[in-house]
Amino acid sequence: MQHLLKTANSFTSSELLGRVPSLTVGRVLCVTDRSSSNRDKKLIKIRDAPRLKRRSSAVSVSEAGFEFSVFAKSMDALNIPAERGRSWYLALIAPNVKGPRYAWLDPSRLYCNQQALKDCVEDLVQPFQNDAIDIIAGIDAMGFVLGAAIAYHLGKGFLTIRKEGHSCVETNSKNYCDYTGQKKLLEMRTDVVKKDLRVLLVDQWIETGGTMEAAIALIEEQGGTIAGIATICIEDSEGGKRIKEKYKCSTCVPDHLQPQFNNKYLETFKAFETKIPDVQNKSE
């Protein structure tokens, strides 16, 4: 086995798969000394591990007094790991390989995995389990995937908020600038949202916040109440901060991983056997 090198973060073995679930061999090894009363965390190098056990795409090694797990390659899109920590499915997100005309990552890869989609939906709805919600609204287009899944999970109806030109019924509209800086228009039908209707608003991603703020305005201007906002990630932009300050939000990104998303590069991208272009655009 290749030497496993020190990184800036260290985690116990039980946290490793959940926190950084597709680390590559040659980059990191974190172990917990189980014989220690305070369960000290240690970073070590290993030259040989005679007791190797392969479990899905992970490598699990047991040495005297230690245990650890590390992914040796990128996660197969359909594989379900035996050990799944919080937000494990974020490692399924694929990097942009086509250049700056596209978003910097593709979260939709995790939807292909039945367990990942299930866990993602359950994580997003958990903060709202005891909240009064009348309907789920999803933003065109990727918000339709998570929004419909959340609506089904909660037993609620689903309202689509469309991009311009797709609705054949009476609508209200709102201008906004998306993550590329282009001016666009969102539309919402006028015959559903009434005064005090409690809406859980869903989109795949919030980068600049422009799309989400337009959707919020459409709902509130028709008298609806934003019961909450659910999205895989809210990046630390001015718009993202405004939304988090004003509304109850649920995301899938743990605090220790948020800087990677803000910097638009995930450590797990290194596990993909592709050349990742230098892209500065984002994913909304």
Steps between C-alpha positions, in 0.01 A plus 500: 500500500619853429602725786206694636586862564391755755221746426374807685204320659483189714199292590421180685440190290125523551501858377734445206256346253230751585715808502740436213356190334711470185852585607762346276777266600825695523336803656368431849473255782333575829466252784376492855701331772234277657731408787524863612265625770444830318482333156776717358487568128821430313625548148741227391677372191462137410730295279321169511166382634484121496143487628320681219127461454331655197144622561326655198740763369659551840811348652470412865814410697535370853832530682578440866303756697392690189233494237440720201335514161590691186364500148745383237313645202199710411167356604306308241179690430275205585699338781366523855783503760468274799585792727319826440561805714316829485497645148706209366328544165674834434798294382288390204488854363697518177728784385456705186714356218361715217619850587366837615175492302373246751444489874809417705353172622218255435300420815247296300735201496392421855136467386601192300576316824181385671646514851667835439177659378309355795757619754528844337123551516481381860784733602331797333160446661628413848504861631137544391354180648301688763418805287169583337538472122215516250679449169844451347619730221794418271696730271555414133673280422708298746286613791228286345696182578558568870174689543284220364691243705452708816131552423450125465698433818287747700171413333453851362411651165764645270500843333732573207665840463588522132746680281355744251292365214397159634167572670178513297292631791476838670819573689681764700863559405818629658827612342830374640867453413622142512846376600639585155386862534236461229162667551214252500139464606322262736126433480252353747134418443252725680240244607683310775683726748258688721535705817691320776561183295815351653748408228821298528710630209751263340784538252807292430754773577529861613808684376429871452147464634339688210274217387391412852424862594284537189305186595459626856363830370246323277366302795495787748342745256207260463459487878683175565739435788841344458499213749858420410757451227659165417801470271812286479729798551484872567829659403633784712403781260323822593172356374559173679566685827181707461293189449651319799450802724133543410368146453528160659730303270601137468807387305702181467846654544666463843677807634848353458440445126336838430830675409558248221161582350561873539831458315329297227731204525438183700780280626301201380546618141855364519357150506352545152728382223441807286675826425303770676503833314552833673144624526374811672128463434264355754197281557168653604 
